[in-house]
Amino acid sequence: MIGIADALRLLKTSEQVSYILDSSLKLTYCNKAWDKFARQNSAPHLAGGTAIGQNLLSVTHKSLRPFYSNAFRSVTRENKVWESEYECSSPLLFRKFLMRVHPITPNGWFLVTNSILVELGHAPSENRSVDYADPDGQISLCVHCRCSKRIAPPERWDFVPSNLKPNMTNIKQDLCPLCREYFYPSHRS
């Protein structure tokens, strides 16, 4: 097991995007790798300690809250590390991470690390954003794999890098059927 002092010491030099949560899942510390990732991914407002005090679940999409709530309960109950792979791609890069949640004793806090598993440039896409906008101009984007729901026949979910631009205001978050079934089977709607 690891204590809070050891966790802080380890994170100060870690290249992994990492943070510490208290027992109520509020951010208490974010490392320099967190700040760097935020700045490089159009979220400078989350760097430099500005996210401290935020509850992780309050900024997690509602469809994923039960999954992550169960994960943190499991870490608390079993006092063991929990892990899960997830995608977090940008308009330019396909990225897959491994999230690990470590219990911090005796506080009941959590050390969360996110290690990059894959980082590759996207293949050229022939998909057009217009094929994904509903009649109100909204695009459904999967919160796990970042695929967009195609409205034009045939209906399907495709990876469209241009739909990941940070300034897009017509995105509504959802889970695609494959991610819901494969990654979150106990949280089907």
N, C-alpha and C positions, 0 to 999 in steps of 0.2 A: 504494500500500500504506500501511498505517497501523501505527504502533508502539504499544507499551503506554502510554506517557505520553500520546500523543494520544488514544487510546481512553478512558483514564480522564478526561481533561479534557472530552471530548465528552459522556460519560455523566453527569457531575455535574449538568448542567442539562437533560438530555434528558427529555422527557415520555413517551418510548417505554419500555415495560418491557424492560429490557436487562441483560445480564450478560456477564462475561468468564469463559471456560473456559481452563484450561491445556491442554497437549498430551495429557494423560491424561483430559480432559473433566471435571475437577473444577472446581467453582465457586470462583473466586478473588475475584470482586467482583459485587455486585448494586447497582443504582442506586436512588434514592429512588422512582422510578416502580414498581420491583419491590416495594418495601416497601408502597407505597400499594395496589397491586393485591392483594397478599397479605392485607392487613388488610380490604379491601373484599370479599374473596371467601372469608371464613371460614378463612383460613390465616395468622393472626397469628404462628404458630410458625415461619413461614418468613421473617418480616421481621427487619430489624435485624441482618443478618449471620449469623443462625443457620444458614443454608443453606451458608455458606462451607465448603468442603472436601468437600461431597457430590459424588459422581460423577453426572453428568446421566443416564447410561444406567441407573444403579441405581434411579432413581426414575421411569423411563420404562417403560410397560407393555411386557411381553415381545414382544407382537405388533408393536410399533413400533420396537424396538431395531435390527433389521437396516436399516430405512429410514434412521434417524438415523445409525447407524454409517457407512453408505455415504455419507451427505451430508457428514459431517465428513472422511471419507477423500478425498472428491472435492475439498473445499476445500483440503485439504493438498496433494493431488497436482497440482491445476490452478492453485492460488494465485489463485482467483477466488471472487467472492461467489456463494453458493448461496441460493436462496429457495424458500419453499413457503407456500401459504395453508392455514390450518387454522381450525376452529371451536372456540371455547371459551366456550360459553354458560353462563349461570347460571340459577337458577330464574326470575329476572325479566327477563333480557336475552338476546337473540340477539346473539352477537358473532362476527365473523370477523376474523382477524389475518393479517398477512404477516410471516413469520419470515424474517430475513436473517442468514446466517452469513458474517462477514467474516474473512479471514485476518489475523492480527496477526504482523508480521515484526519481527525475525528469530526470535522465540521459538517459532513453531509453535502459538501460542495462537489463540483465537477470540473475536471480539466478536459477540454475538448480540443482535439487536434484534427487537422484536415490535411492529409498528405496527397500530393498530386500523383496519380497513377498513370495517366495518359494526358498528353498535351500535343495536339497536332493541328496543322492548318486544315480548314475545311476544303473539301472537294468543291469544284465549281458547281453551282446550283442553277437549274433552269426554272425553278419555282418562282412564281410571281406573287407578291403580297396580295394583289387583287383577288387571287383565287382563294384566299383565306379569310377575307373580311365578310362578316355577315351583313344583312341588310342595314344594320345600324352602323356599319363601318368597324365593328369590333372584331378582333382576332383572338381566338381561344389558343392559349399557349400552355402546354403541359409544364407544371411546376417541377417535375422530376427530369424529364429528358429534353425539355425545351422545344419539342416538336409543335407545329401549328396544325390546327384542325382545318382540313381542306373543305370548303363549302361547295365548290363546283364538283359535279360528278366526275369520278367516283369519290364519295366521302372517304377520307382517310387522314392520317396524321403524318406529316412530312417535316423533315428538318429544313427550316428556311432561315439561314443566317441573317438575312436582312430584317427579319422580324425580331431580332434580339437587340436592336439598337436602343441605347438607354433613353433616348428622348422620345420614344414612341408612347403616346398617351392613349392609344386605342387597343391596349392589350387587356384581356381578362384571363385570369389564371384559372387553371383547371387541371385535371389529371386525365391523360389519354387512357383508353381502355387497357392497353398493354401494360403500362406502368401500374395502374390500379390493380390489375390482376396479378402481375408478377412481383411487384415490390411491396404493395400494401393490400394483400388479399383479405385481411381481417377488417378492412375499412371500406368495403365496397358500398356503393350507394344503393 
